[in-house]
Amino acid sequence: VQLVESGGGLVQAGGSLTLSCAASGFPFDDYAIAWWRQAPGKEREGVSAIGISDGNTFYADSVKGRFTISSDNAKNTVYLQMDSLKPEDSGRYYCAAGSYNPRAGLGLDDEVEYDYWGQGTQVTVPS
């Protein structure tokens, strides 16, 4: 199983970045893919998730209206388009995969819901 993030970098406040998560080694269509982030000295927090089989999406309140999650199922890749970036969006962004039941919906309450994790990509928005 592999989850490989890319696309991080340094961007000025108000700018945009698109992160990518390339997945392999598991049945992509049966999973939800989520983005989590962790800033220095803070707990990891869920940012957004997508159910691959039905395209259902979920966003943390802090990023609603600014971030967009999407998937390219032919490429087994999930994207996170981040617009209107703020300094508080800085951190290491991880993608994670967890089994998905469309009837149960999506959640970002608990990391243990996600079985596989990537190594992360750094996003820095200077203040």
SEDRENSE-365165 format. One record per residue: x, y, z of N, C-alpha, C, O in turn. Coordinates in Angstrom, 2 decimals. Layout:
N
ATOM, n.px, n.py, n.pz, ca.px, ca.py, ca.pz, c.px, c.py, c.pz, o.px, o.py, o.pz
ATOM, X, Y, Z, X, Y, Z, X, Y, Z, X, Y, Z
...
***
This chain:
127
ATOM, n.px, n.py, n.pz, ca.px, ca.py, ca.pz, c.px, c.py, c.pz, o.px, o.py, o.pz
ATOM, 0.85, -1.19, 0.00, 0.00, 0.00, 0.00, 0.88, 1.24, 0.00, 1.85, 1.34, 0.76
ATOM, 0.52, 2.17, -0.86, 1.27, 3.42, -0.90, 0.32, 4.59, -1.09, -0.61, 4.54, -1.89
ATOM, 0.57, 5.65, -0.33, -0.08, 6.93, -0.52, 1.04, 7.96, -0.61, 1.83, 8.12, 0.32
ATOM, 1.11, 8.65, -1.73, 2.21, 9.57, -1.95, 1.64, 10.96, -2.22, 0.95, 11.19, -3.21
ATOM, 1.95, 11.88, -1.29, 1.48, 13.25, -1.43, 2.50, 14.09, -2.19, 3.70, 13.83, -2.15
ATOM, 2.00, 15.08, -2.88, 2.86, 16.05, -3.56, 2.11, 17.36, -3.70, 0.89, 17.42, -3.51
ATOM, 2.86, 18.41, -4.06, 2.23, 19.70, -4.34, 2.37, 20.74, -3.26, 1.93, 21.88, -3.45
ATOM, 2.96, 20.39, -2.14, 3.13, 21.37, -1.09, 4.16, 22.42, -1.47, 4.85, 22.29, -2.48
ATOM, 4.26, 23.45, -0.65, 5.22, 24.49, -0.90, 4.95, 25.72, -0.07, 4.14, 25.70, 0.85
ATOM, 5.64, 26.79, -0.42, 5.46, 28.07, 0.27, 4.62, 28.97, -0.63, 4.91, 29.14, -1.81
ATOM, 3.59, 29.55, -0.05, 2.69, 30.42, -0.82, 2.27, 31.59, 0.08, 2.08, 31.41, 1.28
ATOM, 2.12, 32.75, -0.51, 1.70, 33.92, 0.24, 0.23, 33.82, 0.62, -0.56, 33.16, -0.06
ATOM, -0.11, 34.49, 1.70, -1.51, 34.52, 2.13, -2.40, 35.02, 0.99, -2.08, 35.98, 0.29
ATOM, -3.52, 34.33, 0.82, -4.43, 34.65, -0.27, -4.18, 33.84, -1.53, -4.98, 33.85, -2.46
ATOM, -3.06, 33.13, -1.54, -2.71, 32.34, -2.71, -3.36, 30.97, -2.71, -4.20, 30.66, -1.87
ATOM, -2.94, 30.15, -3.69, -3.54, 28.83, -3.89, -2.46, 27.77, -4.06, -1.35, 28.04, -4.52
ATOM, -2.82, 26.56, -3.69, -1.99, 25.38, -3.92, -2.92, 24.21, -4.20, -4.06, 24.18, -3.71
ATOM, -2.44, 23.26, -4.97, -3.18, 22.01, -5.17, -2.30, 20.84, -4.74, -1.22, 20.64, -5.28
ATOM, -2.78, 20.10, -3.77, -2.08, 18.90, -3.31, -2.63, 17.68, -4.05, -3.81, 17.63, -4.41
ATOM, -1.75, 16.71, -4.26, -2.15, 15.46, -4.89, -1.80, 14.30, -3.98, -0.81, 14.35, -3.25
ATOM, -2.62, 13.26, -4.02, -2.37, 12.03, -3.27, -2.55, 10.87, -4.24, -3.67, 10.57, -4.65
ATOM, -1.45, 10.23, -4.59, -1.49, 9.08, -5.50, -1.52, 7.80, -4.68, -0.64, 7.57, -3.85
ATOM, -2.54, 6.98, -4.93, -2.76, 5.78, -4.12, -2.50, 4.52, -4.94, -2.74, 4.48, -6.14
ATOM, -2.00, 3.49, -4.26, -1.80, 2.20, -4.92, -1.79, 1.10, -3.86, -1.52, 1.34, -2.69
ATOM, -2.09, -0.12, -4.32, -1.97, -1.28, -3.45, -3.21, -1.66, -2.67, -3.17, -2.57, -1.84
ATOM, -4.32, -0.98, -2.92, -5.57, -1.34, -2.27, -6.72, -0.98, -3.22, -6.53, -0.20, -4.16
ATOM, -7.92, -1.54, -2.98, -9.05, -1.27, -3.88, -9.58, 0.14, -3.71, -10.42, 0.41, -2.85
ATOM, -9.08, 1.03, -4.53, -9.32, 2.47, -4.41, -10.81, 2.77, -4.30, -11.22, 3.58, -3.47
ATOM, -11.62, 2.13, -5.12, -13.05, 2.44, -5.16, -13.78, 2.12, -3.86, -14.87, 2.64, -3.62
ATOM, -13.20, 1.28, -3.01, -13.86, 0.87, -1.77, -13.49, 1.75, -0.58, -13.89, 1.48, 0.55
ATOM, -12.74, 2.78, -0.85, -12.18, 3.56, 0.25, -12.63, 5.01, 0.22, -13.07, 5.53, -0.81
ATOM, -12.49, 5.65, 1.36, -12.54, 7.10, 1.47, -11.10, 7.59, 1.63, -10.28, 6.96, 2.30
ATOM, -10.82, 8.71, 1.01, -9.51, 9.34, 1.13, -9.71, 10.67, 1.83, -10.59, 11.46, 1.48
ATOM, -8.88, 10.91, 2.82, -9.00, 12.14, 3.59, -7.67, 12.87, 3.64, -6.60, 12.27, 3.54
ATOM, -7.76, 14.17, 3.80, -6.59, 15.01, 4.06, -6.63, 15.44, 5.52, -7.64, 15.92, 6.03
ATOM, -5.50, 15.26, 6.18, -5.30, 15.72, 7.55, -4.10, 16.67, 7.54, -3.27, 16.62, 6.64
ATOM, -4.02, 17.51, 8.54, -2.86, 18.39, 8.63, -2.42, 18.52, 10.09, -3.21, 18.35, 11.02
ATOM, -1.15, 18.82, 10.24, -0.60, 19.00, 11.59, 0.38, 20.15, 11.57, 1.34, 20.16, 10.81
ATOM, 0.13, 21.12, 12.42, 1.03, 22.25, 12.61, 1.93, 21.94, 13.80, 1.56, 21.15, 14.67
ATOM, 3.11, 22.55, 13.85, 4.03, 22.30, 14.98, 3.36, 22.59, 16.31, 2.76, 23.65, 16.51
ATOM, 3.47, 21.64, 17.23, 2.91, 21.82, 18.55, 1.42, 21.62, 18.67, 0.84, 21.82, 19.74
ATOM, 0.79, 21.22, 17.57, -0.66, 21.01, 17.58, -1.01, 19.58, 17.19, -0.21, 18.87, 16.58
ATOM, -2.21, 19.18, 17.56, -2.69, 17.86, 17.18, -3.04, 17.83, 15.69, -3.36, 18.86, 15.09
ATOM, -2.97, 16.65, 15.14, -3.37, 16.50, 13.74, -4.88, 16.68, 13.64, -5.63, 16.16, 14.47
ATOM, -5.32, 17.41, 12.63, -6.75, 17.67, 12.45, -7.20, 17.27, 11.05, -6.45, 17.41, 10.09
ATOM, -8.42, 16.79, 10.96, -8.97, 16.44, 9.67, -9.38, 17.67, 8.90, -9.94, 18.62, 9.47
ATOM, -9.11, 17.67, 7.61, -9.39, 18.82, 6.76, -10.55, 18.54, 5.81, -11.50, 19.32, 5.73
ATOM, -10.46, 17.42, 5.10, -11.48, 17.10, 4.11, -11.40, 15.62, 3.77, -10.36, 14.99, 3.92
ATOM, -12.52, 15.08, 3.30, -12.56, 13.67, 2.91, -13.49, 13.49, 1.73, -14.40, 14.28, 1.50
ATOM, -13.25, 12.41, 0.97, -14.10, 12.08, -0.16, -14.31, 10.57, -0.22, -13.36, 9.80, -0.07
ATOM, -15.56, 10.17, -0.43, -15.87, 8.77, -0.67, -15.68, 8.48, -2.15, -16.35, 9.08, -2.98
ATOM, -14.79, 7.59, -2.48, -14.43, 7.38, -3.87, -15.60, 6.81, -4.66, -15.81, 7.19, -5.82
ATOM, -16.37, 5.91, -4.07, -17.43, 5.23, -4.82, -18.58, 6.16, -5.18, -19.22, 5.96, -6.21
ATOM, -18.86, 7.16, -4.36, -20.02, 8.01, -4.63, -19.69, 9.50, -4.73, -20.58, 10.31, -5.00
ATOM, -18.44, 9.86, -4.51, -18.05, 11.26, -4.62, -18.52, 12.14, -3.49, -18.39, 13.36, -3.55
ATOM, -19.08, 11.53, -2.45, -19.50, 12.32, -1.29, -18.30, 13.02, -0.67, -17.22, 12.43, -0.59
ATOM, -18.47, 14.26, -0.24, -17.36, 15.03, 0.32, -17.70, 15.57, 1.70, -18.87, 15.71, 2.06
ATOM, -16.66, 15.88, 2.45, -16.82, 16.43, 3.80, -15.68, 17.40, 4.03, -14.54, 17.15, 3.65
ATOM, -16.02, 18.52, 4.67, -15.01, 19.54, 4.95, -15.08, 19.97, 6.40, -16.16, 20.07, 6.99
ATOM, -13.92, 20.24, 6.98, -13.89, 20.88, 8.28, -14.39, 22.31, 8.13, -14.22, 22.93, 7.08
ATOM, -15.01, 22.83, 9.18, -15.56, 24.19, 9.11, -14.49, 25.22, 8.75, -14.78, 26.21, 8.08
ATOM, -13.27, 24.98, 9.19, -12.20, 25.96, 8.99, -11.81, 26.12, 7.52, -11.17, 27.11, 7.16
ATOM, -12.18, 25.16, 6.67, -11.76, 25.24, 5.26, -12.94, 25.29, 4.29, -12.73, 25.41, 3.08
ATOM, -14.16, 25.20, 4.80, -15.33, 25.24, 3.92, -15.34, 26.51, 3.09, -15.12, 27.60, 3.61
ATOM, -15.61, 26.35, 1.81, -15.67, 27.48, 0.91, -14.31, 27.89, 0.35, -14.24, 28.71, -0.57
ATOM, -13.23, 27.33, 0.90, -11.88, 27.68, 0.42, -11.17, 26.48, -0.19, -10.41, 26.63, -1.14
ATOM, -11.43, 25.29, 0.33, -10.77, 24.08, -0.15, -11.77, 23.22, -0.91, -12.96, 23.20, -0.59
ATOM, -11.27, 22.52, -1.92, -12.11, 21.60, -2.69, -11.38, 20.28, -2.87, -10.25, 20.25, -3.35
ATOM, -12.03, 19.20, -2.48, -11.45, 17.87, -2.65, -12.09, 17.22, -3.87, -13.29, 17.37, -4.11
ATOM, -11.28, 16.48, -4.63, -11.80, 15.79, -5.81, -10.96, 14.55, -6.06, -9.88, 14.39, -5.49
ATOM, -11.47, 13.68, -6.91, -10.71, 12.47, -7.22, -10.73, 12.20, -8.71, -11.69, 12.52, -9.41
ATOM, -9.65, 11.60, -9.18, -9.57, 11.08, -10.54, -9.42, 9.58, -10.40, -8.33, 9.07, -10.19
ATOM, -10.54, 8.89, -10.51, -10.53, 7.46, -10.22, -9.70, 6.67, -11.22, -9.16, 5.61, -10.89
ATOM, -9.58, 7.17, -12.44, -8.76, 6.48, -13.44, -7.28, 6.51, -13.06, -6.51, 5.64, -13.45
ATOM, -6.91, 7.54, -12.29, -5.51, 7.68, -11.89, -5.28, 7.30, -10.43, -4.16, 7.40, -9.93
ATOM, -6.34, 6.87, -9.74, -6.23, 6.56, -8.31, -5.59, 7.72, -7.54, -4.70, 7.53, -6.71
ATOM, -6.06, 8.90, -7.84, -5.47, 10.11, -7.26, -6.56, 11.02, -6.72, -7.61, 11.20, -7.33
ATOM, -6.29, 11.58, -5.56, -7.17, 12.55, -4.93, -6.44, 13.88, -4.85, -5.24, 13.94, -4.58
ATOM, -7.18, 14.95, -5.10, -6.61, 16.30, -5.09, -7.26, 17.14, -4.00, -8.41, 16.92, -3.63
ATOM, -6.50, 18.09, -3.50, -7.04, 19.08, -2.59, -6.64, 20.45, -3.13, -5.49, 20.87, -3.02
ATOM, -7.62, 21.14, -3.70, -7.42, 22.49, -4.19, -7.61, 23.44, -3.02, -8.68, 23.46, -2.40
ATOM, -6.59, 24.22, -2.71, -6.64, 25.12, -1.56, -6.52, 26.55, -2.05, -5.50, 26.95, -2.61
ATOM, -7.58, 27.31, -1.85, -7.62, 28.72, -2.26, -7.71, 29.62, -1.04, -8.02, 29.16, 0.06
ATOM, -7.43, 30.89, -1.24, -7.51, 31.88, -0.16, -6.77, 31.40, 1.09, -7.29, 31.45, 2.20
ATOM, -5.57, 30.93, 0.88, -4.80, 30.36, 1.98, -4.47, 31.39, 3.04, -4.24, 32.56, 2.76
ATOM, -4.46, 30.90, 4.29, -4.19, 31.74, 5.46, -2.98, 31.17, 6.19, -2.65, 29.99, 6.03
ATOM, -2.32, 32.00, 6.99, -1.18, 31.47, 7.77, -1.57, 30.26, 8.64, -0.76, 29.36, 8.84
ATOM, -2.79, 30.26, 9.14, -3.22, 29.14, 9.98, -3.44, 27.85, 9.20, -3.69, 26.80, 9.79
ATOM, -3.34, 27.91, 7.88, -3.40, 26.69, 7.07, -2.04, 26.00, 6.98, -1.94, 24.90, 6.43
ATOM, -1.02, 26.63, 7.50, 0.32, 26.05, 7.44, 0.38, 24.75, 8.24, -0.28, 24.60, 9.27
ATOM, 1.18, 23.82, 7.73, 1.36, 22.56, 8.43, 1.75, 21.47, 7.46, 1.89, 21.70, 6.25
ATOM, 1.93, 20.28, 8.00, 2.22, 19.13, 7.14, 0.89, 18.46, 6.82, 0.11, 18.13, 7.72
ATOM, 0.64, 18.27, 5.56, -0.61, 17.70, 5.08, -0.40, 16.24, 4.71, 0.49, 15.89, 3.94
ATOM, -1.25, 15.40, 5.28, -1.18, 13.97, 5.06, -2.45, 13.50, 4.36, -3.54, 13.98, 4.66
ATOM, -2.31, 12.56, 3.44, -3.52, 11.90, 2.97, -3.60, 10.52, 3.62, -2.59, 9.90, 3.93
ATOM, -4.82, 10.08, 3.82, -5.08, 8.83, 4.51, -6.24, 8.12, 3.85, -7.13, 8.76, 3.30
ATOM, -6.24, 6.79, 3.92, -7.29, 5.99, 3.31, -7.95, 5.10, 4.35, -7.27, 4.49, 5.18
ATOM, -9.27, 5.04, 4.29, -10.01, 4.19, 5.21, -11.18, 3.54, 4.49, -11.71, 4.11, 3.53
ATOM, -11.59, 2.37, 4.93, -12.74, 1.71, 4.32, -13.96, 2.61, 4.38, -14.19, 3.30, 5.37
ATOM, -14.73, 2.59, 3.30, -15.86, 3.52, 3.19, -17.17, 2.78, 3.01, -17.33, 1.93, 2.14
ATOM, -18.11, 3.14, 3.89, -19.48, 2.65, 3.77, -20.37, 3.85, 3.45, -20.60, 4.69, 4.32
ATOM, -20.86, 3.96, 2.22, -21.66, 5.13, 1.86, -22.84, 5.37, 2.78, -23.24, 6.52, 2.99
ATOM, -23.41, 4.31, 3.34, -24.57, 4.49, 4.23, -24.16, 5.10, 5.56, -24.98, 5.74, 6.22
ATOM, -22.92, 4.92, 5.95, -22.44, 5.48, 7.22, -21.95, 6.91, 7.06, -21.89, 7.67, 8.03
ATOM, -21.59, 7.28, 5.83, -21.13, 8.64, 5.60, -19.65, 8.82, 5.90, -18.94, 7.85, 6.17
ATOM, -19.20, 10.06, 5.83, -17.79, 10.39, 6.01, -17.57, 11.05, 7.35, -18.46, 11.70, 7.89
ATOM, -16.37, 10.88, 7.88, -16.05, 11.53, 9.12, -14.58, 11.86, 9.22, -13.74, 11.24, 8.57
ATOM, -14.30, 12.84, 10.04, -12.92, 13.22, 10.32, -12.72, 13.34, 11.82, -11.89, 14.13, 12.29
ATOM, -13.49, 12.56, 12.57, -13.42, 12.67, 14.02, -12.25, 11.93, 14.62, -11.73, 12.32, 15.66
ATOM, -11.82, 10.85, 13.98, -10.84, 9.99, 14.61, -9.88, 9.42, 13.57, -10.29, 8.83, 12.57
ATOM, -8.60, 9.61, 13.84, -7.59, 9.09, 12.92, -7.66, 7.58, 12.75, -7.26, 7.05, 11.72
ATOM, -8.15, 6.88, 13.77, -8.13, 5.42, 13.69, -9.09, 4.89, 12.63, -9.03, 3.71, 12.26
ATOM, -9.98, 5.75, 12.13, -10.86, 5.35, 11.05, -10.10, 5.15, 9.75, -10.62, 4.56, 8.81
ATOM, -8.88, 5.64, 9.70, -8.08, 5.59, 8.47, -6.91, 4.64, 8.67, -6.13, 4.76, 9.61
ATOM, -6.82, 3.68, 7.74, -5.87, 2.57, 7.90, -4.50, 2.88, 7.34, -3.49, 2.42, 7.87
ATOM, -4.46, 3.64, 6.26, -3.19, 3.85, 5.56, -2.91, 5.35, 5.49, -3.81, 6.17, 5.32
ATOM, -1.63, 5.69, 5.64, -1.21, 7.09, 5.67, 0.00, 7.31, 4.78, 0.85, 6.44, 4.64
ATOM, 0.05, 8.49, 4.18, 1.23, 8.89, 3.45, 2.24, 9.58, 4.36, 2.01, 9.70, 5.57
ATOM, 3.33, 10.02, 3.78, 4.40, 10.67, 4.56, 4.17, 12.17, 4.73, 4.79, 12.80, 5.58
ATOM, 3.29, 12.72, 3.93, 2.96, 14.13, 4.10, 3.71, 15.05, 3.16, 4.75, 14.70, 2.60
ATOM, 3.15, 16.24, 3.00, 3.79, 17.30, 2.22, 3.59, 18.61, 2.97, 2.52, 18.86, 3.51
ATOM, 4.61, 19.44, 2.99, 4.60, 20.65, 3.82, 3.95, 21.82, 3.07, 4.25, 22.07, 1.90
ATOM, 3.08, 22.51, 3.77, 2.47, 23.74, 3.26, 2.82, 24.87, 4.23, 2.58, 24.76, 5.43
ATOM, 3.38, 25.94, 3.69, 3.76, 27.07, 4.53, 3.15, 28.34, 3.95, 3.37, 28.68, 2.79
ATOM, 2.39, 29.03, 4.79, 1.79, 30.31, 4.42, 2.30, 31.33, 5.43, 1.79, 31.39, 6.55
ATOM, 3.28, 32.13, 5.06, 3.85, 33.08, 6.02, 2.84, 34.14, 6.45, 1.97, 34.56, 5.68
ATOM, 2.99, 34.56, 7.69, 2.10, 35.62, 8.19, 2.66, 37.00, 7.90, 2.05, 38.01, 8.25
***
